[in-house]
């Protein structure tokens, strides 16, 4: 791909990106921008006569039959924040005492924020241009909002266990709890986690009985990265049932 949709551009705000040589997976350029800035260098290499190490390398990659790989390092930044992230990365990658083969691997493989960390441009499009969730009529689904939990953790700089924050502690109907076979964790209107339920238990939490599910965290569920715009939580709500008709749960 060589362009983002308008929806992606609105969600990205300012971002910091890396250009990677697909032949050896090495980062050769760090930049910042907004809109389609990440793609502009390859377009310039094809359309302009300017000479630079960057553009010449891009032309070499294209002439060899490959495409430059694009990675969004951080997004949803202000311009000032993007400038800082960009400068830190450039310093880190070019400082002679640090610029070793192993450090490049470490940068790619380190811990990154769940929703705004390193992603390919295709993954960005998958998240922000996602399709609507269409539930299998045989499934009984509990949607749970992860907004507050995730935002609190991000504010504190804490890491998250996606399975744990999705499975508990939910104040739900006892009559429906035993019929639920999938719990879908939703953040910012998009399904970020799917648990196939195998068991559940009730625990005392904040002076109320709340349900904790156990099961398998699925990484290839068709429900992942789908928007739940057809199933809004409502003002302050944290759960939602699918199907929405109570009669279908009997």
C-alpha positions in Angstrom: 0.0 0.0 0.0 1.1 3.6 -0.6 -1.6 5.6 1.0 -3.8 5.7 4.2 -7.5 6.1 4.2 -9.0 9.3 5.7 -10.1 7.3 8.7 -6.5 6.1 9.3 -5.1 9.6 8.9 -7.6 11.0 11.5 -6.7 8.3 14.0 -2.9 8.4 13.5 -2.5 12.2 14.2 1.3 12.8 14.2 3.5 9.7 14.1 7.1 8.5 14.0 8.0 5.9 11.4 10.8 3.7 10.1 11.8 2.7 6.6 13.2 -0.8 6.4 15.3 -2.6 3.7 13.4 -5.9 3.1 16.6 -7.6 2.0 18.2 -7.5 5.4 15.4 -6.1 7.6 17.6 -3.2 8.7 16.2 0.3 9.5 17.7 2.9 7.2 15.6 5.9 7.9 13.6 7.4 10.9 11.2 10.2 10.3 8.1 12.0 11.6 5.0 13.3 10.0 1.3 13.0 9.5 -1.0 11.9 6.7 0.8 9.9 4.0 4.3 11.2 4.9 5.7 7.7 5.5 5.1 6.9 1.8 6.5 10.1 0.4 10.2 9.0 0.2 9.5 6.1 -2.1 7.3 8.3 -4.3 10.1 10.9 -4.4 12.7 8.2 -5.4 10.6 7.2 -8.4 9.4 10.7 -9.5 12.3 13.0 -8.6 15.9 13.3 -9.8 17.3 14.4 -6.4 20.3 12.5 -5.2 20.7 11.4 -1.6 21.8 8.2 0.3 18.2 7.6 1.3 16.7 8.0 -2.2 19.5 6.1 -3.9 19.0 3.2 -1.4 15.2 3.2 -2.1 15.9 3.1 -5.8 18.3 0.2 -5.3 15.6 -1.7 -3.4 13.0 -1.1 -6.1 15.4 -2.0 -8.9 16.1 -5.3 -7.1 12.4 -6.1 -7.3 11.5 -5.3 -3.7 9.3 -2.8 -1.8 10.4 -0.7 1.1 8.8 -1.8 4.3 7.1 0.8 6.5 6.6 0.7 10.2 4.8 3.1 12.4 6.8 3.3 15.6 4.4 5.6 17.6 1.3 7.4 16.7 -1.4 9.6 18.2 1.3 12.1 19.1 1.5 15.9 19.1 4.1 17.4 16.8 6.3 18.2 19.8 6.1 14.6 21.0 6.8 13.2 17.6 9.9 15.5 17.3 11.2 14.2 20.6 10.6 10.5 19.7 12.2 10.9 16.3 15.3 12.6 17.7 15.8 10.0 20.4 15.5 7.2 17.9 17.9 8.8 15.5 20.5 9.5 18.2 20.1 5.9 19.5 20.6 4.3 16.1 23.4 6.5 15.0 25.5 6.9 18.1 28.7 5.0 17.3 29.0 3.2 20.7 25.4 1.9 20.5 25.0 1.3 16.8 25.5 -2.5 16.8 23.6 -5.3 15.0 22.0 -6.6 18.2 20.5 -3.2 19.2 18.5 -3.1 16.0 17.0 -6.4 16.9 16.3 -5.3 20.4 14.4 -2.2 19.3 12.0 -4.2 17.1 11.5 -7.0 19.7 11.1 -4.9 22.8 7.9 -4.2 24.7 5.6 -1.7 23.0 2.2 -0.2 23.9 -0.7 -2.5 22.9 -2.6 -0.1 20.7 0.0 2.5 19.7 3.3 0.6 19.5 5.1 -0.6 16.4 2.9 -1.8 13.6 3.2 -2.3 9.9 1.1 0.0 7.8 -1.1 -3.0 6.9 -1.8 -3.6 10.6 -2.7 0.1 11.1 -5.2 -0.2 8.2 -6.6 -3.4 9.8 -7.2 -1.7 13.1 -8.7 1.6 11.9 -10.5 0.4 8.7 -12.0 -2.7 10.3 -15.2 -4.3 9.3 -18.3 -4.5 11.5 -18.7 -7.5 13.9 -21.1 -10.1 12.6 -21.9 -12.6 15.3 -22.4 -16.3 14.6 -26.1 -16.9 15.5 -25.0 -20.0 17.5 -22.6 -17.9 19.7 -23.5 -16.3 23.0 -21.2 -13.4 23.4 -20.3 -11.0 26.2 -18.7 -7.7 25.1 -16.7 -6.1 27.8 -15.3 -2.5 27.7 -11.5 -2.3 28.4 -11.4 1.5 28.1 -11.1 2.5 31.7 -8.7 -0.3 32.6 -6.4 0.3 29.7 -6.4 4.1 30.1 -5.6 3.9 33.8 -2.7 1.5 33.1 -1.3 3.7 30.3 -1.4 6.8 32.5 0.6 4.9 35.1 3.0 3.4 32.6 1.9 -0.1 33.6 1.8 -3.2 31.3 -1.3 -5.2 30.8 -2.2 -8.9 30.8 -4.8 -8.9 28.0 -6.3 -12.3 29.1 -6.7 -11.2 32.7 -8.3 -7.8 32.0 -10.7 -9.4 29.6 -11.9 -12.3 31.8 -12.8 -10.5 35.0 -14.5 -9.0 37.1 -17.9 -8.6 35.5 -21.2 -7.9 37.1 -23.4 -9.9 34.8 -26.7 -11.8 34.8 -26.4 -15.1 36.5 -28.9 -16.7 34.1 -26.8 -15.6 31.1 -23.4 -16.3 32.5 -23.5 -20.1 32.0 -24.5 -19.7 28.4 -21.7 -17.3 27.4 -19.1 -19.1 25.2 -17.1 -16.0 24.1 -15.9 -12.9 25.9 -14.7 -10.1 23.6 -12.6 -7.3 25.1 -13.4 -4.0 23.4 -11.1 -0.9 23.4 -12.2 2.3 21.6 -15.0 0.4 19.8 -12.8 -2.3 18.4 -12.5 -6.0 19.5 -8.9 -6.4 20.8 -9.2 -9.8 22.5 -11.3 -12.9 22.3 -11.6 -15.6 25.0 -13.3 -18.9 24.2 -14.9 -19.7 27.6 -14.4 -23.1 29.2 -15.5 -22.3 32.7 -16.5 -19.5 35.1 -16.5 -18.8 38.8 -18.1 -16.1 41.0 -15.9 -14.0 43.3 -16.6 -11.3 45.9 -15.3 -7.9 44.5 -16.4 -4.5 45.8 -19.1 -6.2 47.9 -20.7 -7.8 44.9 -20.6 -11.2 43.3 -18.8 -10.9 40.0 -18.0 -13.4 37.3 -14.5 -14.4 36.3 -14.2 -16.5 33.1 -11.5 -19.0 32.2 -10.6 -20.2 28.8 -8.4 -19.8 25.7 -7.2 -16.4 24.4 -7.7 -16.7 20.7 -5.2 -15.0 18.3 -7.0 -16.0 15.1 -10.6 -15.4 15.9 -12.8 -13.8 13.1 -14.1 -11.5 15.8 -10.7 -9.8 16.3 -10.2 -6.2 15.0 -13.9 -5.9 14.2 -15.9 -2.7 15.2 -18.8 -3.1 17.6 -20.5 0.1 16.4 -23.8 -1.9 16.0 -23.6 -2.8 19.7 -22.9 0.4 21.7 -22.3 0.0 25.4 -24.3 3.0 26.3 -23.4 5.9 28.7 -21.0 4.5 31.2 -21.8 0.9 30.4 -19.1 -1.8 30.6 -20.9 -4.9 29.2 -23.1 -5.8 26.3 -24.7 -9.1 25.3 -25.0 -10.6 21.8 -27.6 -11.5 20.8 -29.3 -8.5 22.3 -32.7 -10.2 22.5 -33.3 -11.7 26.0 -35.5 -14.4 24.5 -32.6 -15.9 22.6 -30.8 -16.6 25.9 -33.4 -18.9 27.4 
